[in-house]
Amino acid sequence: MTIKPEDYRYPTRDEINNIYDNFPKIDLFNFKPTNIMKSLWEDSQSMEDVHKLDNLYYWDQCLINRIAKIRETYIFAMANYNRGFSDEYSTCKTEDIINHILFDYYSEVFFYFFSSTVDIITQIVNVYFVIGFDEDKVFFRKVINKLKDKTVKDALNDFDMETSNISTIRNSFAHRFTPNLPDLRSELSSDKKILGFCSSKVLQSKEMVASIDNSLNRLSALMINLKKIIV
């Protein structure tokens, strides 16, 4: 089977509109830019406060960028998923194979952007609540452990629990055996005396879509809760 460049199709306007309508609303913090000199000299704000506000604005710009990328990859992933294909490549026609390849690609990219989005929200929480971690030392669990605001802490803990499978999938893509490829590797017992042959383990496309939709709904709920406090 030969796949040509002209066989690939971008999502149509109707496909984009239908998918976009199903994309949950994700609030943004919308921090305002800071005029540093005016804030220091005319408004007599402390350097610490000005530094905090300035950093919150620029971190928010990063968050806006990431959410836009999440939306874009979601549209491309779902457009190809909705066109239909079998999880078994051997039973796919040419067009189905293209849909399958592109869905696999964009869904994997989605998980990377989603994880990056969560990291940026963690950076914003670290700055807003003056937790004190340097940028390169900010990690989700470390920030939660030092956070004193109970409402935000509970919201982040709930989000972490509800999206635990998202982290597992992302880490599998990035560091371990690719989860949407059949895992036919042999298994060796801990005592090195038994070699077993594993049945195929693979994350099905419909399971991937369910995880993606769940992650977006949980992110939407998290931002609604955070916006009540972080303003």
PLY file of the C-alpha trace (Angstrom):
ply
format ascii 1.0
element vertex 231
property float x
property float y
property float z
element edge 230
property int vertex1
property int vertex2
end_header
0.00 0.00 0.00
1.37 3.41 -1.00
0.25 6.56 0.83
0.70 9.77 -1.14
0.81 13.36 0.20
-2.46 14.16 -1.58
-4.16 11.38 0.40
-3.92 13.47 3.57
-6.83 15.83 4.31
-7.02 18.70 6.77
-10.15 18.92 8.92
-12.96 20.62 7.05
-14.72 23.72 8.35
-17.73 21.62 9.38
-15.53 19.10 11.19
-13.72 21.87 13.04
-16.96 23.60 14.06
-18.55 20.38 15.32
-15.49 19.41 17.35
-14.96 22.94 18.66
-18.53 22.96 19.96
-17.69 19.92 22.11
-14.51 21.46 23.50
-15.20 22.49 27.12
-14.76 26.10 28.18
-11.42 26.56 29.91
-11.12 29.81 31.86
-7.95 31.87 31.83
-6.53 33.95 34.66
-6.12 37.04 32.43
-3.52 38.76 34.58
-2.84 42.33 33.43
0.57 43.49 32.23
2.60 45.50 34.74
4.24 48.86 34.09
7.25 48.21 36.30
8.54 51.76 36.59
5.10 53.25 37.26
4.31 50.58 39.84
7.57 51.20 41.68
7.78 54.98 41.59
4.25 56.31 41.21
2.24 53.59 42.93
4.91 52.89 45.55
4.54 49.13 45.28
7.27 46.93 46.69
9.74 45.25 44.37
8.46 41.88 45.54
4.85 42.73 44.60
5.84 44.16 41.22
8.01 41.15 40.51
5.12 38.83 41.41
2.58 40.63 39.22
4.98 40.82 36.30
5.72 37.10 36.48
2.04 36.18 36.80
1.28 38.06 33.58
3.98 36.31 31.58
3.19 32.88 32.99
-0.43 33.51 31.99
0.72 34.19 28.42
2.41 30.78 28.45
-0.82 29.22 29.70
-2.86 30.88 26.94
-0.38 29.50 24.41
-0.59 25.95 25.77
-4.38 25.87 25.92
-4.51 27.03 22.30
-2.20 24.15 21.39
-4.34 21.71 23.35
-7.40 22.90 21.42
-5.63 22.63 18.06
-4.30 19.12 18.66
-7.69 18.03 20.01
-9.42 19.20 16.83
-6.96 17.35 14.59
-7.05 14.18 16.70
-10.83 14.05 16.87
-11.33 14.90 13.19
-9.34 11.83 12.22
-10.95 9.68 14.91
-14.46 10.66 13.80
-13.66 9.75 10.20
-13.31 6.18 11.40
-10.74 3.40 11.34
-10.06 0.01 12.83
-7.50 -0.34 15.60
-6.08 -3.21 13.56
-3.93 -1.70 10.82
-4.14 -4.91 8.80
-7.89 -4.41 8.26
-7.67 -0.72 7.31
-8.07 0.72 3.85
-5.75 3.51 2.70
-7.92 6.33 4.01
-8.49 4.50 7.29
-4.76 4.01 7.77
-4.18 7.74 7.30
-6.88 8.52 9.86
-5.30 6.04 12.25
-1.76 7.41 11.81
-2.87 11.01 12.29
-5.06 10.20 15.28
-2.16 8.39 16.96
0.15 11.32 16.25
-2.12 14.12 17.45
-3.40 12.24 20.50
0.18 11.65 21.63
1.00 15.34 21.13
-2.14 16.22 23.09
-0.86 14.44 26.19
2.45 16.32 26.02
0.70 19.69 25.76
-1.74 18.74 28.52
1.11 17.86 30.90
2.86 21.11 30.00
-0.34 23.03 30.74
-0.57 21.48 34.20
3.08 22.38 34.80
2.40 26.03 33.93
-0.64 26.17 36.23
1.67 24.84 38.95
4.15 27.62 38.20
1.36 30.19 38.55
0.24 28.72 41.88
3.86 28.82 43.09
4.17 32.51 42.19
0.71 33.63 43.31
0.94 32.08 46.76
4.62 33.00 47.12
5.56 29.38 47.86
9.15 30.14 46.99
10.35 27.39 44.65
12.74 28.42 41.90
11.26 27.87 38.44
13.36 24.77 37.77
12.39 23.27 41.14
8.62 23.57 40.68
6.88 20.17 40.66
3.17 19.53 41.07
3.33 17.40 44.23
5.99 19.56 45.91
3.89 22.70 45.38
0.74 21.03 46.75
2.61 19.86 49.84
3.72 23.41 50.69
0.45 25.11 49.73
-1.45 26.54 52.72
-4.67 27.57 50.98
-6.95 24.59 51.68
-9.46 25.30 48.89
-6.79 25.40 46.21
-4.97 22.46 47.76
-8.14 20.35 47.69
-8.89 21.38 44.10
-5.40 20.39 42.95
-5.51 17.10 44.86
-8.89 16.23 43.32
-7.59 17.11 39.86
-4.48 14.99 40.40
-6.55 11.99 41.47
-9.06 12.37 38.62
-6.34 12.64 35.95
-3.88 10.07 37.28
-4.31 7.93 34.17
-3.35 10.92 32.01
0.04 11.08 33.67
0.44 7.34 33.21
-0.30 7.57 29.48
1.95 10.59 28.99
4.83 8.95 30.86
4.37 5.79 28.81
4.62 7.78 25.59
7.64 9.73 26.79
9.63 7.21 28.82
8.26 3.70 28.46
6.80 1.28 25.93
4.39 3.14 23.63
0.92 2.41 25.06
-0.97 2.32 21.73
1.38 -0.24 20.16
0.70 -3.95 20.80
2.99 -5.08 23.61
4.09 -8.59 22.63
7.29 -8.67 24.65
8.25 -11.76 26.58
8.25 -11.63 30.37
11.00 -13.06 32.55
10.23 -14.07 36.11
12.13 -12.38 38.92
14.10 -15.57 39.62
15.09 -15.74 35.91
13.69 -19.30 35.64
10.46 -18.78 33.70
10.10 -17.03 30.35
6.51 -16.19 29.56
4.86 -14.87 26.43
2.50 -11.99 27.04
-0.80 -11.58 25.25
-1.06 -8.31 23.34
-1.65 -5.32 25.62
-2.60 -2.12 23.84
-4.47 1.09 24.61
-7.43 1.18 22.23
-8.34 4.37 20.39
-11.71 4.68 22.14
-9.91 4.46 25.49
-7.54 7.19 24.35
-10.47 9.42 23.40
-12.16 8.79 26.75
-8.96 9.81 28.58
-8.60 12.93 26.44
-12.20 14.01 27.04
-11.89 13.34 30.76
-8.68 15.36 30.98
-10.32 18.37 29.31
-13.39 18.23 31.55
-11.20 17.99 34.65
-9.02 20.88 33.46
-12.13 22.98 32.86
-13.39 22.25 36.39
-9.98 22.99 37.90
-9.72 26.40 36.24
-13.24 27.32 37.39
-12.20 26.56 40.98
-8.85 28.34 40.74
-10.41 31.45 39.17
-12.55 31.90 42.29
-9.38 32.57 44.29
-6.55 33.44 41.92
-7.63 36.76 40.41
0 1
1 2
2 3
3 4
4 5
5 6
6 7
7 8
8 9
9 10
10 11
11 12
12 13
13 14
14 15
15 16
16 17
17 18
18 19
19 20
20 21
21 22
22 23
23 24
24 25
25 26
26 27
27 28
28 29
29 30
30 31
31 32
32 33
33 34
34 35
35 36
36 37
37 38
38 39
39 40
40 41
41 42
42 43
43 44
44 45
45 46
46 47
47 48
48 49
49 50
50 51
51 52
52 53
53 54
54 55
55 56
56 57
57 58
58 59
59 60
60 61
61 62
62 63
63 64
64 65
65 66
66 67
67 68
68 69
69 70
70 71
71 72
72 73
73 74
74 75
75 76
76 77
77 78
78 79
79 80
80 81
81 82
82 83
83 84
84 85
85 86
86 87
87 88
88 89
89 90
90 91
91 92
92 93
93 94
94 95
95 96
96 97
97 98
98 99
99 100
100 101
101 102
102 103
103 104
104 105
105 106
106 107
107 108
108 109
109 110
110 111
111 112
112 113
113 114
114 115
115 116
116 117
117 118
118 119
119 120
120 121
121 122
122 123
123 124
124 125
125 126
126 127
127 128
128 129
129 130
130 131
131 132
132 133
133 134
134 135
135 136
136 137
137 138
138 139
139 140
140 141
141 142
142 143
143 144
144 145
145 146
146 147
147 148
148 149
149 150
150 151
151 152
152 153
153 154
154 155
155 156
156 157
157 158
158 159
159 160
160 161
161 162
162 163
163 164
164 165
165 166
166 167
167 168
168 169
169 170
170 171
171 172
172 173
173 174
174 175
175 176
176 177
177 178
178 179
179 180
180 181
181 182
182 183
183 184
184 185
185 186
186 187
187 188
188 189
189 190
190 191
191 192
192 193
193 194
194 195
195 196
196 197
197 198
198 199
199 200
200 201
201 202
202 203
203 204
204 205
205 206
206 207
207 208
208 209
209 210
210 211
211 212
212 213
213 214
214 215
215 216
216 217
217 218
218 219
219 220
220 221
221 222
222 223
223 224
224 225
225 226
226 227
227 228
228 229
229 230
